[in-house]
Amino acid sequence: MSVKMLSSNGDGLVFEVHIPFETAMLNGEQSIERVLNEIGTIASGELLKRFDTDGSPLQIGDTKLTSKRQYL
């Protein structure tokens, strides 16, 4: 079972997924669920990067909000 992000551009993401056959239906469904959760995690991270700020301070009323760096 593996997930690989092949590309990311302005239009979306492209993934390559390998889901092996299982001997029981329930195990197969669980494998599919794990792979889809992994894709969702990667896709959400990429989406967050698109909407992240550039690091410049935000001014809200009299309060100036700043960030030292990207938190990893």
Jmol script that loads the backbone (N, CA, C; Angstrom):
load data "model"
ATOM      1  N   MET A   1       0.852  -1.164   0.000  1.00  0.00           N
ATOM      2  CA  MET A   1       0.000   0.000   0.000  1.00  0.00           C
ATOM      3  C   MET A   1       0.895   1.223   0.000  1.00  0.00           C
ATOM      4  N   SER A   2       0.679   2.111  -0.978  1.00  0.00           N
ATOM      5  CA  SER A   2       1.510   3.311  -1.029  1.00  0.00           C
ATOM      6  C   SER A   2       0.763   4.447  -1.706  1.00  0.00           C
ATOM      7  N   VAL A   3       1.149   5.662  -1.308  1.00  0.00           N
ATOM      8  CA  VAL A   3       0.607   6.883  -1.902  1.00  0.00           C
ATOM      9  C   VAL A   3       1.785   7.745  -2.305  1.00  0.00           C
ATOM     10  N   LYS A   4       1.752   8.269  -3.513  1.00  0.00           N
ATOM     11  CA  LYS A   4       2.820   9.143  -3.984  1.00  0.00           C
ATOM     12  C   LYS A   4       2.176  10.326  -4.706  1.00  0.00           C
ATOM     13  N   MET A   5       2.529  11.540  -4.283  1.00  0.00           N
ATOM     14  CA  MET A   5       2.029  12.718  -4.975  1.00  0.00           C
ATOM     15  C   MET A   5       2.920  12.938  -6.194  1.00  0.00           C
ATOM     16  N   LEU A   6       2.338  12.859  -7.375  1.00  0.00           N
ATOM     17  CA  LEU A   6       3.102  12.992  -8.609  1.00  0.00           C
ATOM     18  C   LEU A   6       3.320  14.440  -8.997  1.00  0.00           C
ATOM     19  N   SER A   7       2.294  15.274  -8.806  1.00  0.00           N
ATOM     20  CA  SER A   7       2.449  16.680  -9.173  1.00  0.00           C
ATOM     21  C   SER A   7       1.481  17.554  -8.400  1.00  0.00           C
ATOM     22  N   SER A   8       1.850  18.812  -8.311  1.00  0.00           N
ATOM     23  CA  SER A   8       1.024  19.828  -7.667  1.00  0.00           C
ATOM     24  C   SER A   8       1.175  21.101  -8.479  1.00  0.00           C
ATOM     25  N   ASN A   9       0.059  21.598  -9.011  1.00  0.00           N
ATOM     26  CA  ASN A   9       0.107  22.841  -9.782  1.00  0.00           C
ATOM     27  C   ASN A   9      -1.087  23.708  -9.406  1.00  0.00           C
ATOM     28  N   GLY A  10      -1.332  24.761 -10.138  1.00  0.00           N
ATOM     29  CA  GLY A  10      -2.424  25.673  -9.832  1.00  0.00           C
ATOM     30  C   GLY A  10      -3.805  25.054  -9.978  1.00  0.00           C
ATOM     31  N   ASP A  11      -3.894  23.958 -10.726  1.00  0.00           N
ATOM     32  CA  ASP A  11      -5.194  23.323 -10.962  1.00  0.00           C
ATOM     33  C   ASP A  11      -5.539  22.255  -9.943  1.00  0.00           C
ATOM     34  N   GLY A  12      -4.537  21.631  -9.333  1.00  0.00           N
ATOM     35  CA  GLY A  12      -4.822  20.572  -8.381  1.00  0.00           C
ATOM     36  C   GLY A  12      -3.640  19.662  -8.146  1.00  0.00           C
ATOM     37  N   LEU A  13      -3.930  18.516  -7.584  1.00  0.00           N
ATOM     38  CA  LEU A  13      -2.912  17.528  -7.221  1.00  0.00           C
ATOM     39  C   LEU A  13      -3.140  16.244  -8.010  1.00  0.00           C
ATOM     40  N   VAL A  14      -2.045  15.545  -8.292  1.00  0.00           N
ATOM     41  CA  VAL A  14      -2.131  14.241  -8.948  1.00  0.00           C
ATOM     42  C   VAL A  14      -1.411  13.233  -8.067  1.00  0.00           C
ATOM     43  N   PHE A  15      -2.111  12.146  -7.721  1.00  0.00           N
ATOM     44  CA  PHE A  15      -1.560  11.099  -6.861  1.00  0.00           C
ATOM     45  C   PHE A  15      -1.469   9.783  -7.612  1.00  0.00           C
ATOM     46  N   GLU A  16      -0.507   8.978  -7.200  1.00  0.00           N
ATOM     47  CA  GLU A  16      -0.419   7.591  -7.638  1.00  0.00           C
ATOM     48  C   GLU A  16      -0.669   6.747  -6.392  1.00  0.00           C
ATOM     49  N   VAL A  17      -1.579   5.786  -6.499  1.00  0.00           N
ATOM     50  CA  VAL A  17      -1.987   4.988  -5.337  1.00  0.00           C
ATOM     51  C   VAL A  17      -1.878   3.512  -5.677  1.00  0.00           C
ATOM     52  N   HIS A  18      -1.336   2.746  -4.743  1.00  0.00           N
ATOM     53  CA  HIS A  18      -1.305   1.290  -4.889  1.00  0.00           C
ATOM     54  C   HIS A  18      -2.011   0.689  -3.682  1.00  0.00           C
ATOM     55  N   ILE A  19      -3.094  -0.048  -3.942  1.00  0.00           N
ATOM     56  CA  ILE A  19      -3.841  -0.725  -2.885  1.00  0.00           C
ATOM     57  C   ILE A  19      -3.823  -2.217  -3.210  1.00  0.00           C
ATOM     58  N   PRO A  20      -3.133  -2.999  -2.402  1.00  0.00           N
ATOM     59  CA  PRO A  20      -3.070  -4.439  -2.685  1.00  0.00           C
ATOM     60  C   PRO A  20      -4.403  -5.123  -2.375  1.00  0.00           C
ATOM     61  N   PHE A  21      -4.663  -6.216  -3.070  1.00  0.00           N
ATOM     62  CA  PHE A  21      -5.843  -7.019  -2.774  1.00  0.00           C
ATOM     63  C   PHE A  21      -5.659  -7.697  -1.423  1.00  0.00           C
ATOM     64  N   GLU A  22      -6.729  -7.787  -0.676  1.00  0.00           N
ATOM     65  CA  GLU A  22      -6.711  -8.457   0.624  1.00  0.00           C
ATOM     66  C   GLU A  22      -7.495  -9.761   0.515  1.00  0.00           C
ATOM     67  N   THR A  23      -7.319 -10.626   1.497  1.00  0.00           N
ATOM     68  CA  THR A  23      -8.025 -11.904   1.484  1.00  0.00           C
ATOM     69  C   THR A  23      -9.431 -11.794   2.051  1.00  0.00           C
ATOM     70  N   ALA A  24      -9.723 -10.726   2.787  1.00  0.00           N
ATOM     71  CA  ALA A  24     -11.054 -10.534   3.353  1.00  0.00           C
ATOM     72  C   ALA A  24     -11.572  -9.150   2.966  1.00  0.00           C
ATOM     73  N   MET A  25     -12.853  -9.042   2.752  1.00  0.00           N
ATOM     74  CA  MET A  25     -13.470  -7.781   2.348  1.00  0.00           C
ATOM     75  C   MET A  25     -13.207  -6.677   3.365  1.00  0.00           C
ATOM     76  N   LEU A  26     -13.360  -6.968   4.650  1.00  0.00           N
ATOM     77  CA  LEU A  26     -13.160  -5.960   5.682  1.00  0.00           C
ATOM     78  C   LEU A  26     -11.732  -5.420   5.653  1.00  0.00           C
ATOM     79  N   ASN A  27     -10.754  -6.304   5.515  1.00  0.00           N
ATOM     80  CA  ASN A  27      -9.359  -5.867   5.425  1.00  0.00           C
ATOM     81  C   ASN A  27      -9.129  -4.990   4.197  1.00  0.00           C
ATOM     82  N   GLY A  28      -9.772  -5.332   3.096  1.00  0.00           N
ATOM     83  CA  GLY A  28      -9.654  -4.535   1.885  1.00  0.00           C
ATOM     84  C   GLY A  28     -10.240  -3.146   2.076  1.00  0.00           C
ATOM     85  N   GLU A  29     -11.397  -3.069   2.714  1.00  0.00           N
ATOM     86  CA  GLU A  29     -12.014  -1.774   2.979  1.00  0.00           C
ATOM     87  C   GLU A  29     -11.152  -0.926   3.915  1.00  0.00           C
ATOM     88  N   GLN A  30     -10.529  -1.567   4.889  1.00  0.00           N
ATOM     89  CA  GLN A  30      -9.652  -0.840   5.810  1.00  0.00           C
ATOM     90  C   GLN A  30      -8.405  -0.324   5.098  1.00  0.00           C
ATOM     91  N   SER A  31      -7.890  -1.094   4.162  1.00  0.00           N
ATOM     92  CA  SER A  31      -6.738  -0.633   3.368  1.00  0.00           C
ATOM     93  C   SER A  31      -7.117   0.581   2.538  1.00  0.00           C
ATOM     94  N   ILE A  32      -8.278   0.537   1.918  1.00  0.00           N
ATOM     95  CA  ILE A  32      -8.755   1.676   1.128  1.00  0.00           C
ATOM     96  C   ILE A  32      -8.916   2.901   2.029  1.00  0.00           C
ATOM     97  N   GLU A  33      -9.482   2.714   3.199  1.00  0.00           N
ATOM     98  CA  GLU A  33      -9.675   3.822   4.134  1.00  0.00           C
ATOM     99  C   GLU A  33      -8.340   4.455   4.547  1.00  0.00           C
ATOM    100  N   ARG A  34      -7.339   3.626   4.837  1.00  0.00           N
ATOM    101  CA  ARG A  34      -6.019   4.152   5.221  1.00  0.00           C
ATOM    102  C   ARG A  34      -5.391   4.968   4.100  1.00  0.00           C
ATOM    103  N   VAL A  35      -5.477   4.462   2.877  1.00  0.00           N
ATOM    104  CA  VAL A  35      -4.906   5.170   1.731  1.00  0.00           C
ATOM    105  C   VAL A  35      -5.630   6.496   1.505  1.00  0.00           C
ATOM    106  N   LEU A  36      -6.946   6.489   1.583  1.00  0.00           N
ATOM    107  CA  LEU A  36      -7.699   7.727   1.371  1.00  0.00           C
ATOM    108  C   LEU A  36      -7.426   8.737   2.479  1.00  0.00           C
ATOM    109  N   ASN A  37      -7.257   8.277   3.701  1.00  0.00           N
ATOM    110  CA  ASN A  37      -6.896   9.187   4.795  1.00  0.00           C
ATOM    111  C   ASN A  37      -5.521   9.803   4.554  1.00  0.00           C
ATOM    112  N   GLU A  38      -4.584   9.003   4.063  1.00  0.00           N
ATOM    113  CA  GLU A  38      -3.247   9.519   3.781  1.00  0.00           C
ATOM    114  C   GLU A  38      -3.296  10.563   2.664  1.00  0.00           C
ATOM    115  N   ILE A  39      -4.075  10.296   1.616  1.00  0.00           N
ATOM    116  CA  ILE A  39      -4.240  11.270   0.533  1.00  0.00           C
ATOM    117  C   ILE A  39      -4.864  12.549   1.080  1.00  0.00           C
ATOM    118  N   GLY A  40      -5.877  12.422   1.923  1.00  0.00           N
ATOM    119  CA  GLY A  40      -6.530  13.588   2.506  1.00  0.00           C
ATOM    120  C   GLY A  40      -5.582  14.427   3.339  1.00  0.00           C
ATOM    121  N   THR A  41      -4.703  13.768   4.087  1.00  0.00           N
ATOM    122  CA  THR A  41      -3.723  14.486   4.903  1.00  0.00           C
ATOM    123  C   THR A  41      -2.745  15.268   4.024  1.00  0.00           C
ATOM    124  N   ILE A  42      -2.240  14.618   2.994  1.00  0.00           N
ATOM    125  CA  ILE A  42      -1.299  15.284   2.083  1.00  0.00           C
ATOM    126  C   ILE A  42      -1.990  16.433   1.355  1.00  0.00           C
ATOM    127  N   ALA A  43      -3.199  16.193   0.841  1.00  0.00           N
ATOM    128  CA  ALA A  43      -3.919  17.222   0.102  1.00  0.00           C
ATOM    129  C   ALA A  43      -4.256  18.417   0.995  1.00  0.00           C
ATOM    130  N   SER A  44      -4.650  18.175   2.231  1.00  0.00           N
ATOM    131  CA  SER A  44      -4.951  19.272   3.158  1.00  0.00           C
ATOM    132  C   SER A  44      -3.714  20.105   3.438  1.00  0.00           C
ATOM    133  N   GLY A  45      -2.566  19.458   3.602  1.00  0.00           N
ATOM    134  CA  GLY A  45      -1.317  20.178   3.816  1.00  0.00           C
ATOM    135  C   GLY A  45      -0.961  21.063   2.640  1.00  0.00           C
ATOM    136  N   GLU A  46      -1.134  20.544   1.427  1.00  0.00           N
ATOM    137  CA  GLU A  46      -0.852  21.334   0.224  1.00  0.00           C
ATOM    138  C   GLU A  46      -1.822  22.508   0.107  1.00  0.00           C
ATOM    139  N   LEU A  47      -3.075  22.281   0.441  1.00  0.00           N
ATOM    140  CA  LEU A  47      -4.074  23.344   0.392  1.00  0.00           C
ATOM    141  C   LEU A  47      -3.760  24.437   1.407  1.00  0.00           C
ATOM    142  N   LEU A  48      -3.345  24.039   2.593  1.00  0.00           N
ATOM    143  CA  LEU A  48      -2.969  25.025   3.610  1.00  0.00           C
ATOM    144  C   LEU A  48      -1.800  25.890   3.144  1.00  0.00           C
ATOM    145  N   LYS A  49      -0.845  25.286   2.436  1.00  0.00           N
ATOM    146  CA  LYS A  49       0.287  26.057   1.913  1.00  0.00           C
ATOM    147  C   LYS A  49      -0.184  27.147   0.953  1.00  0.00           C
ATOM    148  N   ARG A  50      -1.217  26.873   0.177  1.00  0.00           N
ATOM    149  CA  ARG A  50      -1.725  27.855  -0.794  1.00  0.00           C
ATOM    150  C   ARG A  50      -2.366  29.056  -0.118  1.00  0.00           C
ATOM    151  N   PHE A  51      -2.949  28.832   1.063  1.00  0.00           N
ATOM    152  CA  PHE A  51      -3.650  29.903   1.749  1.00  0.00           C
ATOM    153  C   PHE A  51      -2.837  30.503   2.886  1.00  0.00           C
ATOM    154  N   ASP A  52      -1.599  30.047   3.054  1.00  0.00           N
ATOM    155  CA  ASP A  52      -0.736  30.565   4.108  1.00  0.00           C
ATOM    156  C   ASP A  52      -0.312  31.989   3.759  1.00  0.00           C
ATOM    157  N   THR A  53      -0.037  32.780   4.774  1.00  0.00           N
ATOM    158  CA  THR A  53       0.401  34.157   4.534  1.00  0.00           C
ATOM    159  C   THR A  53       1.858  34.178   4.116  1.00  0.00           C
ATOM    160  N   ASP A  54       2.317  35.331   3.657  1.00  0.00           N
ATOM    161  CA  ASP A  54       3.703  35.480   3.217  1.00  0.00           C
ATOM    162  C   ASP A  54       4.639  35.857   4.364  1.00  0.00           C
ATOM    163  N   GLY A  55       4.121  35.951   5.567  1.00  0.00           N
ATOM    164  CA  GLY A  55       4.961  36.272   6.718  1.00  0.00           C
ATOM    165  C   GLY A  55       4.948  37.738   7.104  1.00  0.00           C
ATOM    166  N   SER A  56       4.302  38.568   6.289  1.00  0.00           N
ATOM    167  CA  SER A  56       4.244  39.984   6.635  1.00  0.00           C
ATOM    168  C   SER A  56       3.280  40.192   7.808  1.00  0.00           C
ATOM    169  N   PRO A  57       3.516  41.217   8.638  1.00  0.00           N
ATOM    170  CA  PRO A  57       2.676  41.451   9.814  1.00  0.00           C
ATOM    171  C   PRO A  57       1.229  41.748   9.432  1.00  0.00           C
ATOM    172  N   LEU A  58       0.313  41.309  10.282  1.00  0.00           N
ATOM    173  CA  LEU A  58      -1.106  41.606  10.118  1.00  0.00           C
ATOM    174  C   LEU A  58      -1.482  42.687  11.122  1.00  0.00           C
ATOM    175  N   GLN A  59      -2.180  43.692  10.668  1.00  0.00           N
ATOM    176  CA  GLN A  59      -2.619  44.781  11.549  1.00  0.00           C
ATOM    177  C   GLN A  59      -4.122  44.644  11.765  1.00  0.00           C
ATOM    178  N   ILE A  60      -4.517  44.424  13.015  1.00  0.00           N
ATOM    179  CA  ILE A  60      -5.930  44.327  13.380  1.00  0.00           C
ATOM    180  C   ILE A  60      -6.179  45.372  14.461  1.00  0.00           C
ATOM    181  N   GLY A  61      -6.795  46.477  14.074  1.00  0.00           N
ATOM    182  CA  GLY A  61      -6.984  47.583  15.006  1.00  0.00           C
ATOM    183  C   GLY A  61      -5.639  48.129  15.433  1.00  0.00           C
ATOM    184  N   ASP A  62      -5.431  48.211  16.741  1.00  0.00           N
ATOM    185  CA  ASP A  62      -4.158  48.691  17.276  1.00  0.00           C
ATOM    186  C   ASP A  62      -3.140  47.563  17.475  1.00  0.00           C
ATOM    187  N   THR A  63      -3.539  46.334  17.171  1.00  0.00           N
ATOM    188  CA  THR A  63      -2.672  45.177  17.411  1.00  0.00           C
ATOM    189  C   THR A  63      -1.953  44.765  16.133  1.00  0.00           C
ATOM    190  N   LYS A  64      -0.655  44.569  16.240  1.00  0.00           N
ATOM    191  CA  LYS A  64       0.161  44.099  15.121  1.00  0.00           C
ATOM    192  C   LYS A  64       0.551  42.651  15.411  1.00  0.00           C
ATOM    193  N   LEU A  65       0.144  41.741  14.535  1.00  0.00           N
ATOM    194  CA  LEU A  65       0.439  40.322  14.695  1.00  0.00           C
ATOM    195  C   LEU A  65       1.569  39.929  13.750  1.00  0.00           C
ATOM    196  N   THR A  66       2.597  39.268  14.291  1.00  0.00           N
ATOM    197  CA  THR A  66       3.742  38.879  13.472  1.00  0.00           C
ATOM    198  C   THR A  66       4.072  37.403  13.673  1.00  0.00           C
ATOM    199  N   SER A  67       4.870  36.895  12.771  1.00  0.00           N
ATOM    200  CA  SER A  67       5.357  35.524  12.865  1.00  0.00           C
ATOM    201  C   SER A  67       6.857  35.529  12.632  1.00  0.00           C
ATOM    202  N   LYS A  68       7.566  34.714  13.371  1.00  0.00           N
ATOM    203  CA  LYS A  68       9.028  34.650  13.207  1.00  0.00           C
ATOM    204  C   LYS A  68       9.422  33.801  12.011  1.00  0.00           C
ATOM    205  N   ARG A  69       8.647  32.746  11.751  1.00  0.00           N
ATOM    206  CA  ARG A  69       8.992  31.822  10.666  1.00  0.00           C
ATOM    207  C   ARG A  69       7.858  30.843  10.463  1.00  0.00           C
ATOM    208  N   GLN A  70       7.993  30.025   9.430  1.00  0.00           N
ATOM    209  CA  GLN A  70       7.027  28.951   9.209  1.00  0.00           C
ATOM    210  C   GLN A  70       7.247  27.885  10.257  1.00  0.00           C
ATOM    211  N   TYR A  71       6.208  27.467  10.908  1.00  0.00           N
ATOM    212  CA  TYR A  71       6.289  26.454  11.947  1.00  0.00           C
ATOM    213  C   TYR A  71       6.135  25.079  11.321  1.00  0.00           C
ATOM    214  N   LEU A  72       7.148  24.229  11.448  1.00  0.00           N
ATOM    215  CA  LEU A  72       7.105  22.887  10.835  1.00  0.00           C
ATOM    216  C   LEU A  72       6.836  21.824  11.849  1.00  0.00           C
TER     217      LEU A  72
END
end "model"
wireframe off; spacefill off
backbone 0.3
color backbone group
